[in-house]
Amino acid sequence: MASPSTPAVEVLAQVPLLAGLKPRDLKRLASAMKERTFAAGSKATVEGEGGVGFFIVVDGTATVSVGDTVVNELGPGDWFGEKALLSVDHKRTATVTATSDLRCLIMTAWVFRPFLEANPDASWQILSTMALRADEPAS
């Protein structure tokens, strides 16, 4: 688990989805996130499979594909999987494949939902940003 004093707080502050949050809210989120790495060529998410996590790219690169078509490229500060935080029985809408060694911070739905309930101001900021991305390809 990331410590609130680690650079995870700085990483979260740079993510547009979370950039409007107060420092104390960023610290709370950072302390609840886990770090996960993916080797180049491995899949972080697979289209059509279930998912409960939200990922923020810390280091490395990845591609987002729908079917056989690459629809986006990700790098540090990018995020994916936010729909899985809010929908029950979410099926991934894209495959995210590491194109280099990939290091991500991950938050699960069962951690995120209580955070939203306890922090209504933060909830509004996050949900507003997610709504803006609703038409974009996501995982």
DRENVO-934292 format. One record per atom (N, C-alpha, C): y, z, x. Coordinates in steps of 0.05 Angstrom, whole numbers, padded with zeros to 5 digits, always signed. Atoms other than C-alpha are relative to their C-alpha. Example, Ala and Ser with C-alpha at 12.3 -4.5 7.8 and 13.67 -1.06 7.14 Angstrom:
BEGIN
-00024+00000+00018 -00090+00156+00246 +00024+00000+00018 -00024-00001-00016 -00021+00143+00273 +00022+00014-00015 
This chain:
BEGIN
-00023+00000+00017 +00000+00000+00000 +00025+00000+00018 -00024+00001-00016 +00069-00017+00026 +00016+00025-00004 -00017-00024+00002 +00115+00041+00041 +00028-00009-00007 -00027+00007+00008 +00184+00042+00010 +00019-00005+00024 -00018+00003-00023 +00214+00044+00080 -00007-00024+00017 +00008+00023-00015 +00178-00018+00104 +00018-00024-00007 -00016+00023+00006 +00209-00087+00106 -00007-00013-00027 +00007+00011+00026 +00174-00100+00039 +00024+00002-00019 -00023-00003+00017 +00238-00075+00005 +00019-00023+00006 -00017+00022-00007 +00278-00127+00044 -00011-00026-00010 +00013+00024+00010 +00228-00181+00025 +00005-00003-00030 -00004+00001+00029 +00233-00163-00049 +00029-00006-00007 -00028+00004+00006 +00309-00163-00046 +00008-00029+00004 -00006+00028-00005 +00308-00236-00022 -00013-00018-00021 +00013+00016+00020 +00264-00260-00080 +00018-00002-00025 -00018+00003+00022 +00307-00289-00135 -00009+00015-00026 +00010-00014+00024 +00262-00259-00189 +00008+00029+00000 -00005-00029-00002 +00278-00189-00163 +00027+00006+00013 -00025-00005-00015 +00345-00198-00127 +00020+00016-00014 -00020-00015+00015 +00386-00167-00182 -00007+00029-00005 +00009-00027+00005 +00347-00102-00182 +00015+00020+00019 -00013-00021-00015 +00377-00037-00157 -00019+00008+00023 +00017-00008-00023 +00353-00012-00088 -00022+00019-00007 +00021-00019+00007 +00315+00046-00120 -00023-00014-00015 +00021+00015+00014 +00277-00003-00165 -00016-00017+00019 +00015+00015-00020 +00260-00047-00106 -00019+00018+00016 +00017-00019-00015 +00233+00014-00069 -00024+00007-00017 +00022-00007+00017 +00190+00032-00129 -00021-00023-00001 +00018+00023+00001 +00162-00038-00133 -00015-00004+00027 +00012+00003-00026 +00151-00043-00058 -00023+00020+00005 +00021-00021-00005 +00111+00022-00057 -00025-00006-00016 +00023+00006+00016 +00065-00006-00110 -00014-00026+00008 +00011+00026-00007 +00051-00073-00077 -00020+00003+00023 +00020+00002-00021 -00009-00089-00033 +00005-00025+00016 -00002+00024-00017 -00012-00138+00024 -00027-00013+00001 +00025+00015-00002 -00063-00193+00026 +00005-00025+00016 -00002+00024-00016 -00076-00249+00074 -00021-00021-00008 +00018+00022+00006 -00108-00317+00063 +00000-00018+00024 +00002+00018-00023 -00134-00361+00119 +00008-00028-00009 -00007+00028+00006 -00109-00433+00123 -00023-00014-00013 +00021+00014+00015 -00148-00475+00073 -00012+00016-00023 +00012-00015+00022 -00167-00418+00027 +00019+00001-00024 -00015+00001+00025 -00144-00412-00045 +00008+00029-00008 -00011-00026+00010 -00100-00354-00069 -00005+00002-00030 +00006+00001+00029 -00108-00375-00142 -00013-00027-00005 +00014+00024+00007 -00151-00427-00176 +00006-00006-00029 -00007+00009+00027 -00128-00467-00237 -00024+00005-00019 +00020-00005+00021 -00165-00446-00300 -00015+00026+00003 +00013-00026-00004 -00191-00380-00271 +00019+00022-00009 -00017-00023+00008 -00166-00312-00294 +00016+00011+00023 -00016-00012-00021 -00113-00275-00257 +00017+00023-00011 -00016-00023+00008 -00077-00209-00260 +00023+00007+00020 -00018-00007-00021 -00033-00212-00199 +00023-00019+00003 -00025+00014-00007 +00037-00234-00178 +00002+00001+00030 +00000+00002-00029 +00045-00258-00106 +00028-00007+00010 -00025+00008-00014 +00106-00261-00060 -00009-00008+00028 +00007+00009-00026 +00098-00302+00003 +00018+00014+00021 -00015-00013-00021 +00118-00262+00064 +00001-00018+00025 +00003+00019-00023 +00093-00309+00120 -00019-00022-00008 +00018+00022+00003 +00061-00377+00120 +00009-00019-00022 -00006+00020+00020 +00059-00436+00073 -00024-00006-00017 +00021+00007+00019 +00019-00460+00013 +00009-00023-00017 -00007+00021+00020 +00015-00517-00036 -00009+00010-00027 +00007-00005+00027 +00013-00512-00111 -00009-00026-00012 +00010+00025+00011 -00030-00564-00145 -00010+00004-00029 +00010+00001+00027 -00046-00581-00217 -00018-00024-00001 +00019+00022-00003 -00109-00622-00221 -00001-00007+00030 +00000+00010-00028 -00108-00665-00158 +00028-00005+00011 -00028+00007-00008 -00032-00669-00154 +00014+00025+00010 -00017-00022-00012 +00010-00625-00108 +00027-00002-00014 -00025-00001+00015 +00070-00603-00150 +00022+00017+00013 -00020-00017-00013 +00104-00554-00103 -00011+00009+00027 +00008-00013-00025 +00103-00525-00033 +00014+00027+00001 -00011-00027-00001 +00114-00451-00020 +00003+00009+00029 -00005-00012-00026 +00141-00412+00039 +00010+00028-00004 -00010-00027+00002 +00169-00344+00055 +00022+00004-00021 -00019-00006+00021 +00207-00314-00004 -00007-00013-00027 +00009+00012+00026 +00173-00358-00056 -00020+00018-00013 +00019-00017+00014 +00130-00327-00109 -00016-00017-00020 +00017+00014+00020 +00075-00347-00158 -00017+00021-00014 +00017-00018+00015 +00032-00316-00211 +00014+00019-00019 -00015-00019+00017 +00086-00282-00251 -00009+00000-00029 +00010-00001+00028 +00056-00303-00318 -00023+00019-00003 +00023-00018+00001 -00005-00262-00302 +00009+00029-00004 -00009-00028+00003 +00038-00199-00303 +00006+00006-00029 -00008-00005+00027 +00056-00208-00376 -00019-00008-00021 +00018+00010+00021 +00001-00245-00412 -00028+00012+00004 +00027-00010+00000 -00067-00217-00431 -00019-00023+00004 +00020+00020-00005 -00127-00256-00407 +00012-00026+00010 -00013+00023-00011 -00083-00303-00368 -00019-00018+00016 +00014+00019-00016 -00114-00366-00340 +00020-00014+00018 -00018+00012-00019 -00081-00394-00278 +00005-00030-00007 -00008+00027+00007 -00043-00459-00291 +00001-00018+00024 -00001+00016-00024 -00046-00483-00219 -00017+00013+00021 +00014-00011-00024 -00084-00475-00154 +00020+00002+00022 -00018-00004-00023 -00047-00446-00095 -00019+00002+00024 +00017+00002-00024 -00078-00464-00028 +00017+00005+00025 -00014-00005-00025 -00056-00436+00039 -00002-00024+00018 +00000+00022-00019 -00035-00492+00086 +00003+00010+00029 +00000-00014-00026 -00026-00442+00143 -00011+00028-00007 +00007-00028+00007 -00047-00370+00149 +00022+00011-00017 -00019-00008+00021 -00013-00338+00089 -00001+00030-00004 -00001-00029+00005 +00010-00266+00081 +00017+00004-00024 -00014-00004+00025 +00031-00243+00012 +00000+00030-00007 -00001-00026+00014 +00053-00180-00024 -00010-00006-00028 +00011+00005+00026 +00015-00173-00089 +00004+00025-00018 -00002-00021+00020 +00028-00133-00152 -00018-00008-00024 +00018+00005+00023 -00022-00126-00209 +00015+00007-00026 -00012-00004+00027 -00006-00126-00283 -00001+00030-00007 +00002-00028+00008 -00030-00054-00291 +00019+00018+00015 -00021-00015-00014 +00022-00030-00241 +00028-00009-00011 -00026+00012+00008 +00078-00077-00264 +00009+00009-00028 -00007-00006+00028 +00075-00062-00339 +00012+00028-00003 -00013-00027+00002 +00088+00014-00332 +00028+00000+00014 -00026+00002-00013 +00145-00003-00283 +00021-00011-00020 -00018+00011+00019 +00177-00047-00336 +00007+00019-00023 -00005-00019+00021 +00169+00005-00390 +00018+00023+00008 -00016-00023-00010 +00201+00059-00347 +00027-00008+00010 -00025+00010-00012 +00258+00015-00322 +00011-00024-00017 -00008+00022+00018 +00289-00025-00380 +00022-00018+00013 -00019+00017-00012 +00348-00050-00339 -00013-00020+00019 +00015+00018-00018 +00301-00078-00286 -00016-00020-00016 +00017+00018+00017 +00257-00107-00341 +00017-00023-00010 -00016+00022+00010 +00314-00147-00370 +00006-00020+00021 -00006+00018-00022 +00333-00176-00303 -00024-00017+00007 +00024+00015-00007 +00262-00196-00287 -00008-00020-00022 +00008+00018+00022 +00247-00225-00356 +00019-00023-00003 -00020+00021+00001 +00312-00265-00355 -00006-00022+00021 +00006+00019-00021 +00293-00297-00289 -00026-00015-00006 +00025+00013+00006 +00222-00310-00312 +00004-00021-00022 -00006+00019+00021 +00249-00345-00374 +00011-00026+00011 -00012+00024-00013 +00289-00393-00330 -00021-00017+00013 +00021+00014-00014 +00225-00412-00294 -00022-00010-00019 +00022+00005+00019 +00184-00422-00358 -00009-00029+00000 +00007+00028+00001 +00185-00498-00354 -00010-00011+00027 +00009+00009-00026 +00167-00501-00280 -00031+00004+00002 +00029-00005-00004 +00094-00508-00256 -00003+00028+00013 +00006-00027-00011 +00065-00439-00241 -00029+00003+00002 +00029-00005-00003 -00001-00409-00224 -00007+00021-00019 
